[in-house]
Amino acid sequence: MPSDEPPRSAPKRILIVEDNELNMKLLNDVLEAYGYDIVKTASGAAVLELARQHRPDLVLMDIQLPDVSGLDAVRQLKGDPQTLAIPVIAVTAFAMAGDERRALDSGCDGYIAKPIMLREFLAVVEKFIGPGAAKVEPIRRSANRPSRFAIKGRRIAPVKRARQARPSRRAGGGVVSRR
């Protein structure tokens, strides 16, 4: 019985470098659900060897790691002929002015600030390596959440936050929300 679906290619592989167990689980579970093959490490020192061994299509790099700075690990990847072409996205809680520029100047090809918003996160991953092998419904964007993602050379425009209802006072002293 022939299928109308085209044959699926091998899943795209992503190396996740994250020392926080909860963040690792979130990234791993979401990306696996979308059909990506995952290689994980909490060690910045292991990144170069894992990248050579597994040949990932993308590296998601936490910047603040316990053993080696994520930025140093990126410099190692970009300095090695075998791993030079692998795109690296910084995934970090560093969201201060200048942190994004430092990450991009260190060789990262993209930047995502934590906490991660799934729709934008997946959009950035797909821009670098295409969609995963799984068929899933896209995550719909909430109009009141701004985007906090950047790809080298351009920023994805944030969506303005919707105005939240503010309380107003009535003559009787009761508080109601404006709509």
C-alpha positions as CSV (number, residue, x, y, z in Angstrom):
1,M,0.0,0.0,0.0
2,P,1.9,3.1,-1.2
3,S,1.9,6.2,0.9
4,D,1.2,9.7,-0.4
5,E,3.8,11.2,2.0
6,P,7.4,11.8,0.7
7,P,10.1,9.7,2.4
8,R,11.5,11.4,5.5
9,S,15.1,12.3,5.5
10,A,17.4,11.6,8.5
11,P,16.6,13.9,11.4
12,K,18.7,16.9,11.8
13,R,21.0,16.7,14.8
14,I,21.4,19.4,17.4
15,L,24.1,19.6,20.1
16,I,22.7,21.2,23.3
17,V,25.3,22.6,25.7
18,E,23.5,23.5,28.9
19,D,24.4,22.9,32.5
20,N,21.0,23.6,34.0
21,E,19.0,20.3,34.2
22,L,15.6,21.9,33.8
23,N,16.7,24.0,30.8
24,M,18.3,20.9,29.2
25,K,15.1,18.9,29.7
26,L,13.0,21.7,28.2
27,L,15.2,22.1,25.1
28,N,15.6,18.3,24.7
29,D,11.9,17.5,25.0
30,V,10.7,20.3,22.7
31,L,13.3,19.6,20.0
32,E,12.7,15.9,20.1
33,A,9.0,16.4,19.9
34,Y,9.7,18.4,16.7
35,G,11.7,15.6,15.2
36,Y,15.3,16.7,15.8
37,D,18.0,14.2,16.9
38,I,19.6,15.5,20.1
39,V,23.2,15.2,21.6
40,K,23.5,16.7,25.1
41,T,26.3,17.9,27.3
42,A,26.7,20.1,30.3
43,S,30.4,20.5,29.8
44,G,31.9,23.3,27.6
45,A,35.2,21.3,27.5
46,A,33.4,18.4,25.7
47,V,31.8,20.5,23.0
48,L,34.6,20.3,20.4
49,E,35.0,16.5,20.7
50,L,31.3,15.9,20.6
51,A,30.9,18.2,17.5
52,R,33.6,16.3,15.7
53,Q,32.2,13.0,16.6
54,H,28.4,13.6,16.0
55,R,28.6,16.3,13.3
56,P,25.5,18.3,14.5
57,D,23.7,20.6,12.1
58,L,23.4,23.1,14.9
59,V,24.8,23.9,18.4
60,L,22.7,25.5,21.1
61,M,25.3,27.0,23.5
62,D,24.7,28.2,27.0
63,I,27.2,31.0,27.7
64,Q,27.6,30.6,31.4
65,L,29.0,27.0,31.9
66,P,30.8,25.8,35.1
67,D,34.0,24.5,33.5
68,V,34.7,26.6,30.3
69,S,32.9,29.8,29.1
70,G,30.4,29.1,26.4
71,L,32.1,31.9,24.4
72,D,35.4,30.1,24.7
73,A,33.8,26.9,23.5
74,V,32.3,28.8,20.5
75,R,35.8,30.2,19.6
76,Q,37.2,26.6,19.7
77,L,34.4,25.4,17.4
78,K,34.9,28.3,15.0
79,G,38.7,27.8,15.1
80,D,38.5,24.1,14.0
81,P,38.3,23.3,10.3
82,Q,36.0,20.3,11.0
83,T,33.4,22.3,13.0
84,L,33.8,25.8,11.5
85,A,30.7,25.6,9.4
86,I,28.3,24.4,12.2
87,P,26.0,27.3,13.2
88,V,26.0,28.1,16.9
89,I,23.2,29.9,18.7
90,A,23.9,31.4,22.1
91,V,21.0,30.5,24.5
92,T,21.6,32.5,27.6
93,A,20.1,34.3,30.6
94,F,22.6,37.1,29.9
95,A,20.3,39.7,28.4
96,M,22.0,42.9,29.4
97,A,23.1,45.5,26.9
98,G,26.1,44.3,25.0
99,D,25.7,40.6,25.8
100,E,24.2,39.9,22.5
101,R,26.9,41.8,20.7
102,R,29.6,39.9,22.7
103,A,28.1,36.5,21.8
104,L,27.9,37.4,18.1
105,D,31.4,38.8,18.1
106,S,32.7,35.6,19.6
107,G,31.5,33.6,16.7
108,C,27.8,32.8,17.5
109,D,25.6,32.9,14.5
110,G,22.5,33.7,16.6
111,Y,21.3,34.7,20.1
112,I,18.3,33.7,22.2
113,A,17.6,35.2,25.6
114,K,16.1,33.1,28.3
115,P,13.4,32.5,29.3
116,I,12.7,30.9,26.0
117,M,9.4,31.5,24.1
118,L,8.9,28.3,22.2
119,R,7.4,29.7,18.9
120,E,10.3,32.2,18.4
121,F,12.9,29.6,19.6
122,L,11.7,27.1,17.0
123,A,11.5,29.7,14.3
124,V,15.2,30.6,14.9
125,V,16.2,26.9,14.9
126,E,14.3,26.4,11.6
127,K,16.0,29.4,10.0
128,F,19.3,27.7,10.6
129,I,18.6,24.0,9.8
130,G,15.0,23.8,8.6
131,P,12.1,22.0,10.3
132,G,12.4,18.8,12.2
133,A,11.2,15.5,11.0
134,A,8.0,15.3,13.2
135,K,4.7,16.6,12.0
136,V,3.4,19.0,14.7
137,E,1.1,22.0,14.8
138,P,3.0,25.3,14.9
139,I,2.9,27.2,18.2
140,R,0.7,30.3,17.9
141,R,2.2,33.6,19.0
142,S,0.6,35.5,21.7
143,A,0.2,39.2,20.8
144,N,1.4,40.4,24.2
145,R,4.8,38.7,24.2
146,P,7.7,40.5,22.6
147,S,10.3,38.6,20.6
148,R,13.8,38.4,22.1
149,F,15.8,36.7,19.4
150,A,18.5,37.8,17.0
151,I,20.2,36.3,14.1
152,K,23.6,37.6,13.2
153,G,23.2,40.8,11.3
154,R,19.5,41.4,12.0
155,R,17.0,41.4,14.9
156,I,13.6,39.8,14.6
157,A,11.2,42.6,15.3
158,P,9.5,42.4,18.6
159,V,5.7,42.5,18.8
160,K,4.5,45.3,21.0
161,R,2.8,44.3,24.2
162,A,-0.9,44.7,24.4
163,R,-2.0,47.2,26.9
164,Q,-3.1,45.6,30.1
165,A,-6.3,46.7,31.8
166,R,-5.7,49.3,34.5
167,P,-8.0,49.7,37.4
168,S,-10.1,52.9,37.5
169,R,-12.1,54.3,40.4
170,R,-15.9,54.7,40.2
171,A,-17.7,57.3,42.2
172,G,-18.6,54.7,44.8
173,G,-15.0,53.8,45.4
174,G,-15.2,50.4,43.7
175,V,-12.3,49.3,41.4
176,V,-13.2,48.0,37.9
177,S,-11.0,47.2,34.9
178,R,-11.2,49.3,31.8
179,R,-11.7,47.4,28.6
